[in-house]
Amino acid sequence: MTKDVIALTERMPDPQSLLAGLLAAGPELRLQTLADGAVLQLCDEQGRPLVSIETPILLQVPGEAARLLGDQAAAVGTPAWWVEARATTAAPHAERLAGAFASRLTAGLGGLVWPPEAAVAVPAPATDAAGDTALTPGPAAAPGHPAVDVLTDRVAVVMQDRPVVAMTSWLSDALRTCLGSGRGLQIVTPAHCRLTLATRTLLSGTDTRWVVRDEAQGYYDGLSGAVLRWQDGAFQPVDAPPGETPVARAFVDLPDHGETQLILSLRTLRPADNELVLGGALETVWRTLTGQPPVGWGTAEPVSLPWSRRELTDLAHRRSPTGTWAVVVGTPEQPAVATVRVARTVDGVEEDVTLVLGYPAGEQPPLEGIPALATELVCRHDVQSLLVQRRAARRDLTVPAHFEAVPIPVGFAIGPDAVHRTGLEYARRPPIPGAPLPLGPTGRPGLLYPLGDGTTAGAWSALQLLMRHLRDAPTA
C-alpha cells in the first residue's frame, strides 16, 4: 500500500529545488527514474522503491486543489504547482521521507503540504565535500508500474487513502497499462473515500472495480455493494446461489441530504474538415445552465488547463485516429463536471459528452429550459441524440461508497438526421404519453420526447418503449 503526500507550491519547482527536496528526504538514499524521467524514485540500498515522485503539474484552474483535496487545500491560489509523492507503507519511514520532500519544496517555494500532518521540519540540504548536493544513482528500475501495489495475472491493485480518488495521470496510465495487458484495475480504499466522476466513468471492464474495506464484512464493491473476497488473484463477489448477490450493510445504510444532480448525455457528429472546432455543444449547454463557460480541462486530474475549444481540437487532431478522452470542470460555486470522448469514424468526428451539474437541497434543476436548449443543440451543433436525467445524489458530484439512486429520465431528443432515417410521421407517434416537441425547421425537424420531471421511476419504462419504437422503424 502507499500513502500520498502532495506539495502545492506557489513557484515552479526547478531542478535545484527538487534536488533539495530529495536530499531532505535522505541523502543516503538511491535515486532512479521511470517513464523516461517522468517519475523519480527514492530507493533503499537494495533498490526497493520507498517514494515515487511525479512530474510537477501547473494548476491554472481555480478551486481544483480544493475539489480533490478538500478545504485544507483551499488556501492555495492559482497558478500553483502540484507535486505528488507516493510513499510505500512496506517501509515504516517512507511516509516521513515523502513528507520531508514535500516540506522542503514548500519551505523554499511557498505553499503548503497535504495532508497537513505529513509536513515535517527539515534541515538544510546536505552537501558533499566539494559543497555540491548529490544523490547516489540507483540500479536500473525493476519492471512494473509505480502506482501498482499488487500485480497478478488477472488484475493490478492500487491502494488509496485520500478524500477523493481522482483520475490522476499515474492512475490513468495504470489503467491503460492494464487494458494493454488484459488485466483489470482494482482500486482499494477505506469506506470514507469517494471517487470523482472521471474515475467512476473509467472504472468499467472485466475485473475492474472499486473495492472498499469494511470493518464488518471485509470488502465490498463501492458501486454495486456486492460483498467481495480475494480469490484466484482478484477481488471477486463471494459465492452465492444464482440470482442472489450478498450486499454489504454499509452500502445500503445511507443518509438523504436532498441534493440533486442533472445529467445530460449528448452525441454530436460533424464532418472532419479544417473548419471543425470541438466542444461547441458542451460549451453551449454549460453557458445555458450555469451562465458561464467551463473553467478548465485536461486529460487527467487535477485539471490543469484553462478551458479552450481550440486546444481540445488540436489535441484530438494530433492523436487521431486514436481517440481522445478529457475531463472538463466548472467553478466551485456551481459544481459541474463533464467527460468528453472524441473519436474519428468513417462518418466524421464524434463527440460523446456527459455533463453532470449539482444542486443543493431545495433548489430545482432548470428543467423548463430543456426544450430551448435541445433546439439550439440540434440546429447549431449537429447533436444526434440528447438524454436528460435527474437523480438524488451529492451536489459536489463525487461518488460515495454507498447506494445512490439511479438517474431518472427527463427527456430524450434526436436530431434531424435520425428523424429523417426513422421517418417523420413514424417518429411523431411513439407508444408513450405525450406528444414529442419539434425542434428547429418544420421541414426537417429534430424531436424532443418529454418523459417527466425526473422523480417518477416509470419514466424508465417510457424510455424503453420509445427506444424500441425508434429502433424498429420500418425501412423504406
Summary of the structure (lengths in Angstrom):
residues: 476
radius of gyration: 24.8
end to end distance: 60.4
largest distance: 87.5
contacts: 1572
relative contact order: 0.10
helix: 26%
strand: 32%
